[in-house]
Amino acid sequence: MTISLTVNGSSHAIDADPATPLLYVLRDDLGLNGAKYGCGLGQCGSCTVVVDGEAVLSCMVPIMLLEGREVTTIEGLGTLEKPGPLQQAFIELQAAQCGYCIPGMMMSAHALLRRKAQPSEEEIREALTTNLCRCGTHMRILAAIRRAGELMQAASLPGPDEGRTG
């Protein structure tokens, strides 16, 4: 069966069993390897992506549920040459160690920051409850998410000469 998916702003026609988990389509069919296979049971969060603004565990979502919906992966947040605000904050604060869980954490944070640019530490921690990490950089991850909110907010504010007439 062919299913139409929009991933990172691009449309794709995927010929696969409708019950195929999104994670497999992302990695095997689209070559997007940011989302990681961790447990396959929806318990670790390494496969987290954003669907219509909400963080979801891609190992648990069959592609048949995604027709007409917008999927964003870590690859959709920026590039090596021009990292997005969240990626830039993680780089600046050296928030990643091994990197296996980081894409999932960043996607959970992305969904949160889309809803609220300046979340509290409690809100950040709540958003990350489905993401497991053993590296020990939790404080840097929290700081990077707060920094990303600042960068996103600064990017959306007009500068001192913008918006003025005459």
C-alpha positions as CSV (number, residue, x, y, z in Angstrom):
1,M,0.0,0.0,0.0
2,T,1.2,3.5,-0.8
3,I,1.1,6.1,2.0
4,S,1.9,9.8,1.5
5,L,4.0,11.3,4.2
6,T,5.3,14.8,4.7
7,V,8.7,14.7,6.5
8,N,10.7,17.8,7.2
9,G,8.5,19.7,4.7
10,S,9.0,17.2,1.8
11,S,6.3,14.9,0.5
12,H,7.1,11.2,0.1
13,A,5.1,8.3,-1.3
14,I,6.0,5.2,0.8
15,D,5.1,1.7,-0.5
16,A,5.0,-0.3,2.7
17,D,2.7,-2.3,5.0
18,P,0.5,0.3,6.8
19,A,1.4,-1.2,10.1
20,T,5.1,-0.4,9.6
21,P,6.4,1.8,12.4
22,L,7.4,5.3,11.3
23,L,10.9,4.7,12.7
24,Y,11.6,2.0,10.1
25,V,10.3,4.2,7.2
26,L,12.4,7.1,8.4
27,R,15.6,5.1,8.6
28,D,15.2,2.5,5.9
29,D,13.1,4.2,3.2
30,L,14.0,7.9,3.7
31,G,17.6,7.6,4.9
32,L,16.9,9.8,7.9
33,N,19.0,8.2,10.7
34,G,18.7,10.8,13.4
35,A,15.9,8.9,15.2
36,K,17.5,5.9,16.8
37,Y,16.2,2.4,17.4
38,G,16.7,1.9,21.2
39,C,14.2,-0.5,22.7
40,G,11.4,-0.8,20.1
41,L,8.9,-0.7,22.9
42,G,8.4,3.0,23.4
43,Q,10.3,3.0,26.7
44,C,13.5,4.9,25.9
45,G,12.6,7.8,23.7
46,S,15.6,7.6,21.4
47,C,13.2,7.4,18.4
48,T,11.3,10.5,19.3
49,V,10.1,12.7,16.4
50,V,7.5,15.5,16.2
51,V,4.2,14.9,14.5
52,D,2.0,17.9,14.1
53,G,3.8,19.7,16.9
54,E,3.7,16.8,19.4
55,A,6.6,14.6,20.4
56,V,5.9,10.9,19.5
57,L,7.8,7.7,19.8
58,S,8.3,6.7,16.2
59,C,8.9,3.0,17.0
60,M,5.2,2.9,18.2
61,V,3.4,4.8,15.5
62,P,2.3,2.9,12.4
63,I,2.6,4.9,9.2
64,M,-1.1,4.4,8.4
65,L,-1.8,7.0,11.1
66,L,0.3,9.7,9.5
67,E,-1.4,10.3,6.1
68,G,-1.7,14.1,5.8
69,R,0.3,14.9,9.0
70,E,3.5,16.8,9.3
71,V,6.5,14.8,10.6
72,T,9.7,16.6,11.8
73,T,12.9,14.8,12.5
74,I,16.2,16.1,13.9
75,E,17.4,16.5,10.3
76,G,14.6,19.0,9.8
77,L,15.9,21.4,12.6
78,G,18.9,22.6,10.7
79,T,22.0,21.6,8.8
80,L,25.7,21.2,9.6
81,E,26.4,24.5,8.0
82,K,23.4,26.2,9.6
83,P,22.3,24.5,12.8
84,G,18.9,25.5,14.1
85,P,18.6,27.2,17.5
86,L,18.2,24.0,19.5
87,Q,21.1,22.4,17.7
88,Q,23.2,25.5,18.2
89,A,22.4,25.6,21.9
90,F,23.4,21.9,22.4
91,I,26.7,22.6,20.5
92,E,27.4,25.8,22.5
93,L,26.8,24.1,25.9
94,Q,28.4,20.8,24.9
95,A,25.2,19.0,26.0
96,A,25.8,15.8,24.1
97,Q,28.1,13.0,25.1
98,C,27.5,9.8,23.3
99,G,24.7,11.2,21.1
100,Y,22.4,8.2,21.0
101,C,19.6,9.7,23.0
102,I,20.2,13.3,22.0
103,P,18.1,13.4,18.9
104,G,15.1,12.1,20.8
105,M,15.7,14.6,23.6
106,M,16.1,17.4,21.1
107,M,12.8,16.5,19.4
108,S,11.0,16.4,22.8
109,A,12.5,19.8,23.6
110,H,11.5,21.1,20.1
111,A,7.9,20.2,20.7
112,L,8.0,21.9,24.1
113,L,9.7,25.1,22.8
114,R,7.1,25.3,20.0
115,R,4.4,25.5,22.7
116,K,6.4,27.7,25.2
117,A,9.5,29.6,24.4
118,Q,10.7,30.0,28.0
119,P,9.6,26.8,29.8
120,S,10.4,26.3,33.5
121,E,12.9,23.7,34.6
122,E,9.9,21.6,35.8
123,E,8.3,21.8,32.3
124,I,11.5,20.8,30.6
125,R,12.0,17.9,32.9
126,E,8.3,16.8,32.3
127,A,8.8,17.1,28.5
128,L,11.9,14.8,28.8
129,T,10.3,12.1,30.9
130,T,10.0,9.7,28.0
131,N,13.7,10.1,27.1
132,L,16.3,8.0,28.9
133,C,19.9,8.9,29.0
134,R,22.9,7.3,30.8
135,C,25.6,9.8,29.9
136,G,25.3,12.2,32.8
137,T,25.0,15.5,30.9
138,H,21.5,16.2,32.2
139,M,22.3,19.6,33.6
140,R,23.9,20.7,30.3
141,I,20.8,19.3,28.4
142,L,18.5,21.4,30.6
143,A,20.7,24.5,30.2
144,A,20.8,23.9,26.4
145,I,17.0,23.7,26.2
146,R,16.7,27.0,28.1
147,R,19.4,28.6,25.8
148,A,17.5,27.4,22.7
149,G,14.4,29.1,24.0
150,E,16.4,32.3,24.4
151,L,17.8,31.9,20.8
152,M,14.4,31.2,19.4
153,Q,12.8,34.1,21.1
154,A,15.7,36.5,20.1
155,A,15.3,35.3,16.4
156,S,11.6,36.2,16.4
157,L,12.0,39.6,17.9
158,P,12.5,42.6,15.6
159,G,15.9,44.3,15.9
160,P,16.2,48.0,17.0
161,D,15.8,49.3,13.4
162,E,13.2,46.8,12.2
163,G,9.6,47.6,12.1
164,R,10.2,51.4,12.1
165,T,8.8,53.7,9.5
166,G,10.2,57.1,8.4
